[in-house]
């Protein structure tokens, strides 16, 4: 009887252990990932749109996917935010850096803590699990310069804006654009070094006013940050030079639409920040789950259906061009 009782007790204990074990396995399989996207700057149209994508991803998957960003485009503030996320032990951080170089140490710390890191607009980042780019940056820069050259008739003086002199992608676009101009359009002249807008429309506006005073024969402006072309267009319109100074660059219809309609801006190009947000979060989830990412893979996000994998960097094919002819096709 005592033997049977011991057997029964052991059996109950084993059964309980199996139940607990099964529960643990089920919980692990059902566990939701905590993924936080850290953007350059909160409260501007570009990153508001990205947050829509992050929220959509969270709603579709049930993962705890959220977005944060500093009140000013400051790499030091991004570092502080990432330090806080490391302390909170999130599963993954996706980040759009103001300065990739400034974020390398803290992102290395995140990786050391077992946190997956996914970059965006930062193909030079080393301390990442992956970096997601909407397209090949040099090709995009050449594309923008071709559009500007066509608008300018292939000759005349022009200037270029970047959000920050430390912004990796902006500088890649502009460097490729300038090299393309020198090769293909020798009658065009860059009048000054890259101008820094700090991602702010007002800064681009003030610097364009200075440009127009200093270079009265200016014929073209290429913008990189989403607010650059709008600030430039406002200054050009105030000077009565709309149509005479051609403007192309990266922006959104919600930002640049009124100036496309008046003709002050000739063309904008962009990739959908919402889709980029979804793509980053998908890649982060795959990394958390140990899933392999391969060249040619379809991430299931428009523009990222046949990615090119180069080391840690994933390239999509996600840019679109917008003029007055198709601006009504986009509601963001």
N, C-alpha and C positions, 0 to 999 in steps of 0.2 A: 504493500500500500504506500509505504514511504517512497519506494522507488518510483511508483506510478505518479505520486504527487510531485516528485522532483522533475520527472519527465514533463508533466503538465506545466509546471512553473517555467521550465526551460523553454517549452514550446510557446507559451504566452510571451515570454521575453523576446524570443526570436521573432515571433509574429509582430510584436510591437516595433522591434528594430526594423523589420522589413517595411512596415507601414511608414515609420518615420523616414526611412531611407527613400522610399518611393515618393513621399511627400517632398523631400528635399530635391529629388531629381525633377519632379514636376515644377517646383518653385523655380529652379534654375532655368528650366526651359521656358517658363512663362515670364521670367524676370524682365522688367522694362529697363531700357537703357536711359541713363541721364546724360544728355548731350547739350552743351551750351555753346552757342555761336557768339563770338566776340567780334563786333564790327568796328570799323574805324571811328564812326561818329553816329550817335543817335539823333533822331528827329529830322533827318533829311529824306527826301523822296526815295533816293536809291535804296537806303537801308530800311526804310519803312516797307518798301516792296519786298526786300529780302525776308523781312520778318513774316510777311504773309506766307511765304514759302515754308519757313520754319514751322509756323503754326499749322499749315496744311499737312506737313509731314507728321507732326505730333498727333493730329486728329486721325490720320489714316492708319498710323501704326500703334498708337497707344503709348509710344515712348515719351519720356519726359524731355522734350526738345524745346528749348527756349533761346531767346536772343537778348544780349546785353551790349551796351556800348557807352563810351564816355560822352560827356556833354561837349567836349572839344576834341578835335582831331589830334590827340596827344599820345605818343607811344608809351610814355611813362604811366599814363592812366590805364592803358591796356595792360601793362605789366602788373599793376596793382590788382586789376580784375582777375587776371589769370592766376596770380598768387592766391587770391581768395578761392577760386575754383579748385585749385590744388588742395587747399585746406579742407574743402568740402568733399573731396574725393569723388568728383564726378567721373563718369566712365569715359567721356570724350569731350574734347574741346575743338571746335572748328573756329578758325580765326582769319580775319581779313586785316592784315597788319598795316599800321601807318608807317612803320619802319621795320622791315624784316630783320635787319641786323640787330636792332634794339631788343627784339623779342626772342632772339635765339637762346639766351641763357635761361629765361623762365620757361620756354617751351621744352628745353632740355630737362629742366627740373620736373616738368609734367610727365615727360616720357619715363624718367627714372622712377616716378611714383606709380607707374603702370597705367597712366592715362593715355588713350589714343589721341593723336593730334592730327587734324586735317587743315591745311592751309588753303587760301584762295587769294588770287592776285599776288602771289608770292612764290614764284617757281624756283627762286634761289634758296628758299628755306632748307636748312639741313636737318633741324630738329623737328621733323614731322614724320608721321606714319605715311601720309600721302599729301599731295597738294593737287587741288582740282582747278584747272584753268578752262575757261569757256572756249578758248581757241588758241592757236599759235600766235603769240603776241607780236612777233616781227611781221607776220603776214597781215595782221590787223592794222599795224602802223602804216605799212605800205599802202594798204587799201584806203585809209583815211587821207593820206597824202595824194593819192591818185585823184580822189574826189575833189580835194582842194585845188589841185593843179588844173583839173578840168574846169572848175568854176572860175579860176583866175586866168584862163586862157594860156596857161603854161608859162607865164612870166610875171615878174613883179616882186614886191617885198612882202614878207609874211613873218608872223611870230607864232610861237607855240607856248601853250600852258601845260603844266602838270599840277596835280593836286599838292604834291610834296616832292621836293628834290630827292627824298628818300623812298618814294613810292616806286617799288620795283617795276610793276607792270606799266605804269604811266611812262616811265623812262624808257622801257623797252619799246613801247609804241613810238614814242617821239624819236628815239635814236634811229630806229628803222625807217621812220618817215623821212628824216633829214638825209639819211644815206641814200634813200630812194630818190629824193628830190635832186641831190647832187649828181646822181647817175643819169636820171631820166629827164630832168628839167633844169638844165644849167642856167637858164635865163630867170630862174626864181632865186631870190636872195633872202636868207634868214637874217633879220635885222639885229637880233639881240639874243643873249642866252635864254635858256628856258625860264619862263616866268612861273612863279609859285602862287597858286590861288588859295592854298590851305583848305581846299574843298569848299570855299565860301563864295557865293555869288557876288557879295559886296566887294570882296578883295579882287575878283576878276574884273569887276566893273571899274574900280579905281585904277587898276593897272592898265586896263585898256584905254581909259581916258589919257593916262600918261603916254601910252604908246602913240595914240593919235596925235598928241601934241608934238612928240619927239620925232615921229616919222609920218609926215603929212602925206606921203605917197604910199602908205601901207595899203595892200590889196587883199590880204588874207590872214586869217587866224585859225589855228587848229587847237581845239580844247581836248583835255583828257578827263578831268573830274566832271561829274554830272552837272555841276553848276557853272562850269567855265564858259560854255557857249552862251548861256543866258546872260551872265554878267557882261560878256563882251558885246552881245547884241544890244543890250540896253544902252551901253556907251556909244555904240555905233549909231543907233537910232537918234539919240540925243544930239549927236554931232551932225545929223542930216546926211549920213553916209551909207544908209542901208541900201544894199544893191551894189555899192561901190567897193565896200570891204566885204569879202566873202568869208563865211564862217561855217566850219564843219567841226564835228567832234562827237564825243561820247556824251549822251544825255538820255532822258526819258521824255516821252510825249507829254506826260503830265507836267513836266518842268519846262520843256522847250516849245511846246505846241503853239502858244501865241506868237512866237517869233518865227516859227515855220510858216504860219499863216500869213504873216506880213512880208515874208521874204527876207527878213533880217538874218535868219539862219537858213543856209542852203540845204544842209543834210545833217541828220544825226544818225549815229549807229549805237547799238547797245546789245547786250545780252540780257535776258530777263533775270534780274536779281533773285526773284522768287524761285525760279528753276535752279539757279546756282545754289540757293539755300537748301533746296531739296536734295540736290546731287551731293553736296557736302555731307549732309546728315546721313544719306544712304551709304556713302563710303565709310563714314564713321561707324555706323552700325555693322557693316560687313567686317570692318577691322576688329571691332569688339568681339564679334562672333567667330573670328578666325577664318573667315571666308577669303579665298584667293581672288584678287582682282587681276584680270588678264587683258592683254592688248586686243582691241577689237570688241571688247565687252559692251553690251547694251545695259546701261544703268536704269533703263526704264523711265528716263526723263528726256523730254524734247530737247534736242541739241547735244545730248550725251548718249546717243544711240549706238555709236561705233567709236569708242574712245581710243585715242592713241596713248599708249603707256610708254613713258621714257623715264626709266628709273623709278622714282617716287612720284613723278608728275603725270597726271591724267589730263589729256587735252580733248575737249569736245569740239563741236563745229556749230557754235551757238550764236554767232552774231547776225544781226539783221540791220538793214538800212531803212531809214524812214525819211520821206519828204512829204510835201503837201499831198502827193498822190495817194499815199497809203497810211497817213497818220491816223485816220479814223479807225483803222484796224486794231489799234492798241488803246486800251483803257487804263494804262498806268504810265 
